[in-house]
Amino acid sequence: MLNKINESRDMAHFFATILLLCIFLPGAAAGGRAEYVLGGDGNPWAVTLEEQAGFYQLYGADNQVIDRLPVGTSPQWTSKDTLVVFNDKSLAPVKIDPLWNLTEIVSWDQNGQSQVPFYDVGNIRVTQGESSGFMGMTLPSCLRAYDGDPQSAMFRIFTQQVGSPPGVGRGYRNNIITNFGSEIPINRIRFFPRLSKTEDAHIIEAMAEPKPDITSFGEESFAANYLEWYEIAVADNSAPIADDVFAVPKGQRWHKVLSSAGLGGYRVANDNAYTIMRSVRENLDVVVDYRFPRQHVRWVAIRALDPIRDWEIAEVQIFGEGYPRRAVYITDILDFGQNISWGKIRWSGQTPPGTSIQIRSRSGNDINPHDYWEKNNITEEPDPLSFDEHFKLPVVKREFPFYDTKSWSYWSPPYDFVAGLRDSSIEASAWEDGIPLQSPSPSRYLQLQIAFRSTYTKAPGLDQLWIQMAQTFSASNLVGEIWPIQVDDFDPHPFTYVVKPDFTAGDTGFDRLEILTHTRPTAVKEVRYDGEPIYKYSDPELQEFKPEILQDRIIVSLDRKLQNPATDRFKLIEVDFETAVLRFGTEFMAWVYSSADPDSIKQQIKPGNATFKHSGDVLSVSTRLSGDLLVEPITSPNPFTPNGDGINDELNLSVKVREVVARRTIQVEIYDLNGRLCRSLVDKVVKSGEIPVQWDGKNDQDQMVAPGLYLYHIQLETDSGSETKAGVIAVAY
């Protein structure tokens, strides 16, 4: 399905673009470096469907812009923001003002549930299980408590039911539930019945800020209908409660109920997903204004328990203060109009202490990342539906959408925010900063997810984000696999990495292969092309194309550029190397590129069946889950002799951290046998990987220590405290 903006593209512009490409980008240079920029002086973070998602720019060999090409969006997927604001072309979590009423309704959706814009920065839903008309209105009566009109109300008239015990009737144990869609820092809940601006003026005037406009109240007083018996309960994001009773994802459920009335009555008594904050049986306050210590809350349930009297709620008002713990922005599905080879990604922003930003990406080759089905009781697989066909079905007949894994990748692991920061000391066009974009290419569609984590008083911010890409490919298709796919310990193991390229006319080719190993490889044993070795560690005659071993990757140089569809298609590249696996499910991502490309745009390799010799067809390797986060360190040489003769002058301490996804602080220190600190070697934040540490035998005063025994002490901070390793080092002269 083509995006509307591509269907309506002006034909003259199309031919002009083709002409420009022919003039400026002949042969292998066709469609050189391109950039898409969000925020700052680039495209706006938030766009409407009519605006689309702006433009990406195509650059020539002289770094001049030669064309601006439109970026479309999916008509079935609009960008989603939860508690995010757009200020001065930057992106940041919203700061909640204590005088904001967070439950002001402006519209209702087709299911009779409310969609409540959170000051244009999010959504909340208000739900209630029963409906009743009031003054000719047919919307569920609970919505009257959120409409900002103190003259309308959610109400229940007590009616004694025939044959029931005294006190059982309509209105008994009835809930109104607010779903913010994400956790909000709230500290106050206020609700009240319909009040008279004349008879109840003293009550209205006594209300705390923000004070309602007294002229918005009616003439008749219903103050006697205040809630005398009620409970207030809350739940956070951990509650296994679905947003919609008609679409319950696996692992979640709808609210527990006490009766079988309708779709459950939304009664949450005895539902352990909620925590009761307040329970009052003899309330005397017409206006309930409950204040409590600030906490992060997603669900708020006000449960009316009055058994033998009429009650009503004219307005429910919820207040908070500070930044939400987590705020998320998901872009539109960005449609680049053709297959794109993703290069690097970088950004500029701030993360004050205690805050963080997580950026993920996913790519695809279809306008929508979901498959749609109709609910049925037939055992055989039903035919898939289009988005429009699914939307036209009655809600109760819609099956929950399935993720289209054939056309879309999963969300990437979070990018390392520090590694991806824009380095303003380097020329922007050189792209010497940034990190590889990890979502597969070639692909036409791309989507970004940006999650902010804040404290109550501090929040991070993202100013600008750049994506480097190319319209041409090193190879039309690249699949790879690694073998073996499982190891039992954290020692270095031999692996074989196999890459199978497929070329078509117009591919730019490659002569470099870069494999991310996460830890420093101990050796590269052999590199083969089409079964013939082009490098062999043990053969002095095959040393010309020696691979480069870096701290967390291998860069393999090939003996020639692979590009020709007639001679290079499906010819395997095989690399034998040794390294340690420190994290369960470690993915050995890899890229190819041309050393002659001034932009060094790298094309990622997809997992797949590269060879029949191995049955894994994956690029990830598993190791055992149990064990310490710190692997037992290795010291060499030990003892060491720091006497300046060039032999064993430094101690090498191998520190390996495993199963650490988010950055954590690690310290490596040297102590004497009396427990005195001699030297602080490392104090930084790290993730899983190997940290090389050297000690030259000097203390923190840059003086040589006396010969003897010393202790190394390694401490890693974790969510549950800290983990340490220690050992003995011998210094001799």
QUIZI-V842639 format. One record per run of one state. SS is the DSSP state (helix for helix, strand for strand, loop for the rest). FROM is the first residue (numbers start at 1). LEN is the number of residues. Records with the same first field share a line. If there is no record, write none. Layout:
BEGIN
SS->FROM-LEN ; FROM-LEN
END
This chain:
BEGIN
loop->1-3 ; 8-3 ; 25-2 ; 30-3 ; 40-3 ; 44-11 ; 60-5 ; 71-1 ; 74-6 ; 83-1 ; 88-2 ; 94-1 ; 97-10 ; 109-5 ; 118-5 ; 128-6 ; 135-2 ; 138-3 ; 147-7 ; 157-3 ; 161-8 ; 170-4 ; 193-3 ; 197-4 ; 207-7 ; 217-1 ; 219-4 ; 226-4 ; 236-5 ; 242-2 ; 245-2 ; 248-5 ; 254-21 ; 281-7 ; 305-6 ; 314-1 ; 321-1 ; 324-2 ; 331-3 ; 351-5 ; 365-5 ; 373-1 ; 375-10 ; 386-1 ; 393-2 ; 399-3 ; 404-4 ; 409-12 ; 422-6 ; 431-4 ; 437-6 ; 454-7 ; 471-6 ; 484-2 ; 487-6 ; 503-7 ; 517-6 ; 530-2 ; 537-11 ; 550-3 ; 563-9 ; 580-6 ; 588-2 ; 594-9 ; 605-1 ; 608-12 ; 623-7 ; 637-3 ; 641-10 ; 658-6 ; 672-5 ; 687-2 ; 696-2 ; 699-5 ; 705-3 ; 719-2 ; 732-2
helix->4-4 ; 11-14 ; 27-3 ; 141-6 ; 201-6 ; 214-3 ; 223-3 ; 387-6 ; 395-3 ; 428-3
strand->33-7 ; 43-1 ; 55-5 ; 65-6 ; 72-2 ; 80-3 ; 84-4 ; 90-4 ; 95-2 ; 107-2 ; 114-4 ; 123-5 ; 134-1 ; 137-1 ; 154-3 ; 160-1 ; 169-1 ; 174-19 ; 196-1 ; 218-1 ; 230-6 ; 241-1 ; 244-1 ; 247-1 ; 253-1 ; 275-6 ; 288-17 ; 311-3 ; 315-6 ; 322-2 ; 326-5 ; 334-17 ; 356-9 ; 370-3 ; 374-1 ; 385-1 ; 398-1 ; 402-2 ; 408-1 ; 421-1 ; 435-2 ; 443-11 ; 461-10 ; 477-7 ; 486-1 ; 493-10 ; 510-7 ; 523-7 ; 532-5 ; 548-2 ; 553-10 ; 572-8 ; 586-2 ; 590-4 ; 603-2 ; 606-2 ; 620-3 ; 630-7 ; 640-1 ; 651-7 ; 664-8 ; 677-10 ; 689-7 ; 698-1 ; 704-1 ; 708-11 ; 721-11
END
